[in-house]
Amino acid sequence: MEFLSEYGLFLAKAVTVVITIVAILIAIIALTSKQKAKKGELEITDVSEQIKDNKKSIAQQLLTESQLKLKNKEEKKLQKQKAKEEKAAAKNNTQKKSTPQLYVIDFNGSIDAKEVSSLREEVTAIISVANENDEVFVRLESGGGMVHGYGLAASQLQRLKDNNISLTISVDKVAASGGYMMACVADKIIAAPFSIIGSVGVIAQIPNFNKLLKKHDVEFEQLTAGQYKRTLTMFGENDDLGREKFKQELEETHQLFKQFVSSHRPQLDIDKIATGEHWYGTQALDLQLIDKIQTSDDYLLDHFEGKHIVQVRYQKAKKLADKIGKSVAASVETSLLTVLQGNVSRFFK
C-alpha cells in the first residue's frame, strides 16, 4: 500500500509538470500568433513638451524661490488668458488658427536601406494629417548603399513634396551617395560643420576565385540564356567583354544619379560634384550641396516657439524569439563586463 501511495504521488507530480509545460507552450504559441497579426505601430513623442519640461527643471534649479514663484504666477496668468481666448472663440463660432506642426523623422540607413519600410509608414501617417502650413524634418544619417533601396527611400520623401508639405533634411554626421540622393529631395538641407556630404558616384566590387578553383582542380560551370545575363562572376573566368558591359552599366547608373540630383538642386555644378568625392559641411555649403550650417538640435530649438514639434516613429513588432534573444544577449554582455571590470580592478591594484 505504501508503494502504491508513493507511486500515485509521483504520478500526480509528473502529470502536473507535463500540464504546466503544455500550458507554457500554448501561451507562447498564442503570443507568437498575436505578434504575427500585429506588424508594428506608430509611436508619437511630443518633443515640444519634452523641451518645456527640461526648461522647467533647469529653472527650478537655477532660480531663487521668489523668482520661481513669480515665474509660476506669470505662467498661470498666460494659461488663463489662453483659456479665455479659446472660450471667446468658441462662443463666437470662430476657429483659432492652429499652431503649425513640425513632424520629426529619424532615418539611420543601412547598406540595403531596409529602414525604408518604416519610413513608408511614417510618411503615409504624416500625409494623412498634415496640411500646407506644417513641415517635416528628417534627421538623416547614411553612408549610402544599394541603388534600388535608396531610390525607393528618396521616392518616399518625394511623396511629401507631392502633397505640398515642406521638407527639411538635417545631416549631423553623414549623408553620402544614396544618403545624399535622399537629402537632395528636400526643400532645404542643413548640416553640421564636419558632417560628410556628397559622394555622388557609383561603385561595385566583386571578388573572383577562379584561379583558386583551378589551382585545386575544381571546375565551375555557369549556363545563361541572353548574352549579358551575367557579365562578371565570382567563380568563372571573366573576360574583357563582360568587364566593358559591367562598366557601361555602372556609367548608366551614374548618369541617372547625376540627373536625379540636378533635377532637385539645379543650382549645383553637377560635373564638379559628381566625381565620387565627399566634402565636409562647410565645404559642401560653398559647393551648394547644402543650404545652411546648423545642427538638428539648433534647428528644433529655433522652431520651438512657433511650431508644435512631434516625433513620428514606426516601431516594428518584435517576435518573442527576438525579445528573448536580446534579453539573453544583454545578460551575457552585462556578465562579461562585470567579470572584465573585476579583473581590471584587480590588475590595477
Protein Blocks (a to p, Z undefined) as FASTA:
>chain_A
ZZmmmmmmmmmmmmmmmmmmmmmmmmmmmmmmmmmmpnbdcddddfklmmmmmmmmmmmm
mpcfklmmmmmmmmmmmmmmmmmmmmmmmmnopacddddddddddddddfkommmmmmmm
mmmmmmmmmcfkbccddddddebjafklmmmmmmmmmmmmmnopacddddfkbcghjlmm
mmmmpmbdcddfkbceejiacddddddfklmmmmnopacddddedjklpmbdfkbccdfk
lmmmmmmmmmmmmmmmmmmmmmmmmmbcfklmmnopacdfklmmmnomambdcdfklmmm
mmmmmpccddddddddddfklmmmmmmmmmmmmmmmmmmmmmmmmmmZZ
